[in-house]
């Protein structure tokens, strides 16, 4: 008798437990506002609402409710959830969701094992046997961090380029050109600037959390809030660029997040894994030869160096708190102008580096600062034909409101007085006869650059070239006869001569192009995918020197006889001596 009662009690206990669980589920549905994530998508005449209990790594509860347009719950034959981490190739996880009450399905488990953007596809089979796929995406934060907003930008070459420019101008002084936290201002900093090659590894932090750190500031006050200096869009550009530090060279670009106007995928058309970037190719092999550097000045590890044709001398002696770059000879070759990026004084309200413009004799003597603005950064420079003024790219030197303030300034060398010659312009270059000014004009949205030429006083500006085929230009230079420009560019028309740019490497693949001043005759000169190469003509115009982060090169202006003559590269620029 006693032995017979046990199954009955078990049965009753079982019912009680089921009732309690059901009641809890109904209550927990009613209090759905505690769910961390909720989004509704409509497919055909059905509405799918996905709720997720937490948006950080770890175990979570996933609830899907399916209704008709007028709110009637819809029972399905089957509902599954498919999880895909969009930022790295980990395969997909498919799980069955159980129906809790009619039209309500749930699954629980540890699927978010990486921080970053996740895609959840709801695979639904109706009683009539029709299959539907409803795609959701949600950012997931690392433990103790925020998931933050979804990065609205695609990780394409244009965004990465915009981010790289902002990074080089604002962040590289501390975090280093290669993101290793070893920039010139990093020495002795405590805590040291973060090493992005580790911090930006896929799965480590969500884009949204990185965005919030840059916008609002990270723990230490050395890492300041950038919200007054960069727009939200610019911060997203920087985030997208920072993420390239964490990708192994040659690894695929991240899976592009779905956009609203993309058709919803069908079940069998879903991508099976992260697609590889078909455009990713390695740089062509360039021979490295042992040749002395021709007479020139160049930047190396934050100081200006000179070659007399046989040996190298360090001309400046800036300490770790300063970084010298972009040296350029005066027209008569007797002086050298360059830019220094300085660590801000401890008393500065915002610890942002500030640029300064220097001039010295070609042997390094008589060094003096020509322009030392209180704020803002300086970039590439060019001498006026008479050697009395300097054209300088400047960002944020004049602004008081924190808005974008990009201009080419014309600076008087004796007095330091300056005027803004061209707004939204950068990378000035002067023709050999001193009469023409070439520069890049940045569109208002900050995305596209056009190549321009104007008279040396800034009048009569005219467009030489722009094209959606190119994602960016850098440092144009006049040919000695003043009829053409040689410019570094990313991307370019597809064809037997060229291949489209790849975005998979750190930095971006730049190459040299040539174009006539009337916009005709576009021609690719190199195919080596260098990082920000800067060129300079020999005095007789028959050869070019080029420096990027991969080394120093020598070549003919038509691109032939290209060879690497020094494996030590730098972003800081090179200029061939005048004689
Ligand atoms: C004056 C030096 C300096 C400059 C300039 C600077 N940073 Fe930093 N940054 C730091 C330091 C130092 C830390 C580490 C702070 C800490 O650990 O508390 C840091 C930390 C960070 C972090 C946190 C990353 C992590 O996971 O550890 C991010 C993101 C970051 N910086 C982005 C930027 C960006 C983007 C810029 C340019 C717009 C920039 N920083 C400019 C010094 C700097």
Boltz pocket constraint, residues with backbone or C-beta under 6 A from the ligand:
constraints:
  - pocket:
      binder: B
      contacts: [[A, 166], [A, 167], [A, 170], [A, 171], [A, 172], [A, 173], [A, 174], [A, 175], [A, 185], [A, 189], [A, 190], [A, 191], [A, 192], [A, 193], [A, 194], [A, 199], [A, 210], [A, 213], [A, 214], [A, 218], [A, 219], [A, 220], [A, 221], [A, 222], [A, 223], [A, 224], [A, 226], [A, 238], [A, 351], [A, 352], [A, 353]]
      max_distance: 6.0
